[in-house]
Amino acid sequence: MTRSDNQNANMTNEETEDLILMRLKLLLIMCMSYLEDCPMGAYRKSAVSNTVQSLKDLIDAQLTGSGRDLNIEETDVFLQRVRLLMIMAKSFSDSLPVGFY
């Protein structure tokens, strides 16, 4: 039997944060394997692109839906580093040169 409701709409704030951290850990593993010269086939490149896109969507949804007080300085530094990691991962998944950066 298929479900017709949107399961992401029923997620709590903690579940969304856990999902963001899991995607971030997956992206870190993918980047570390690239830096250790593991082969990057078409499937791995598309997996990196999909992970970057889903992580970006989750972070954007978390920031816009968050009504609680956040420590802005710590959050900004963390998000800048995550965005930099996403840019690097997107560039090597698109076969762009990363040696210049």
C-alpha positions as CSV (number, residue, x, y, z in Angstrom):
1,M,0.0,0.0,0.0
2,T,1.4,3.4,-0.9
3,R,1.3,6.4,1.3
4,S,-0.1,9.6,0.0
5,D,1.0,12.0,2.7
6,N,4.2,13.9,2.7
7,Q,6.5,12.4,5.3
8,N,8.8,15.4,5.4
9,A,6.0,17.6,6.6
10,N,5.6,15.5,9.8
11,M,9.3,15.6,10.7
12,T,10.2,17.3,14.0
13,N,13.0,19.8,14.3
14,E,15.3,17.1,15.8
15,E,14.7,14.6,13.1
16,T,15.5,17.3,10.5
17,E,18.7,18.2,12.2
18,D,19.6,14.5,12.4
19,L,19.0,14.1,8.7
20,I,21.1,17.1,7.9
21,L,24.0,15.7,10.0
22,M,23.7,12.3,8.3
23,R,23.8,13.9,4.9
24,L,26.8,16.0,5.9
25,K,28.7,12.9,7.2
26,L,27.9,11.1,3.9
27,L,29.3,14.1,2.0
28,L,32.4,14.2,4.1
29,I,33.0,10.5,3.4
30,M,32.5,11.1,-0.4
31,C,35.0,14.0,-0.3
32,M,37.6,12.1,1.6
33,S,37.3,9.2,-0.8
34,Y,37.8,11.6,-3.7
35,L,40.9,13.1,-2.1
36,E,42.3,9.6,-1.6
37,D,42.1,9.0,-5.4
38,C,39.2,6.6,-5.4
39,P,37.7,6.2,-8.9
40,M,34.8,8.5,-9.7
41,G,32.4,6.9,-12.1
42,A,29.2,8.3,-13.4
43,Y,27.2,6.7,-10.5
44,R,29.4,8.2,-7.8
45,K,29.3,11.6,-9.5
46,S,25.5,11.6,-9.6
47,A,25.4,10.4,-6.0
48,V,27.6,13.3,-4.9
49,S,25.4,15.8,-6.8
50,N,22.2,14.4,-5.3
51,T,23.7,14.5,-1.8
52,V,24.8,18.1,-2.3
53,Q,21.4,19.1,-3.6
54,S,19.4,17.3,-0.8
55,L,21.7,18.8,1.9
56,K,21.2,22.3,0.4
57,D,17.5,21.8,0.4
58,L,17.4,20.5,4.0
59,I,19.6,23.4,5.3
60,D,17.5,26.0,3.5
61,A,14.2,24.4,4.8
62,Q,15.7,24.3,8.3
63,L,16.8,27.9,8.3
64,T,13.5,29.3,6.9
65,G,11.4,27.1,9.1
66,S,13.3,27.8,12.3
67,G,11.7,30.2,14.6
68,R,13.9,29.7,17.6
69,D,16.9,31.8,18.7
70,L,20.1,30.6,17.2
71,N,23.6,31.6,18.1
72,I,24.2,33.5,14.9
73,E,28.0,33.7,15.0
74,E,28.5,30.0,15.5
75,T,25.7,29.1,13.0
76,D,27.2,31.4,10.3
77,V,30.7,30.0,10.6
78,F,29.4,26.4,10.5
79,L,27.1,27.1,7.5
80,Q,29.9,28.9,5.6
81,R,32.1,25.8,6.0
82,V,29.3,23.5,5.0
83,R,28.6,25.6,1.9
84,L,32.3,25.6,1.0
85,L,32.4,21.8,1.3
86,M,29.3,21.6,-0.9
87,I,30.9,23.8,-3.5
88,M,34.0,21.7,-3.5
89,A,32.0,18.5,-3.8
90,K,29.8,19.9,-6.6
91,S,33.0,21.0,-8.5
92,F,34.6,17.6,-8.5
93,S,31.4,15.8,-9.3
94,D,31.1,18.0,-12.4
95,S,34.7,17.2,-13.3
96,L,35.8,20.8,-12.8
97,P,39.5,21.4,-11.7
98,V,39.8,21.9,-8.0
99,G,43.6,22.3,-7.9
100,F,43.3,26.0,-8.6
101,Y,41.1,26.6,-5.5
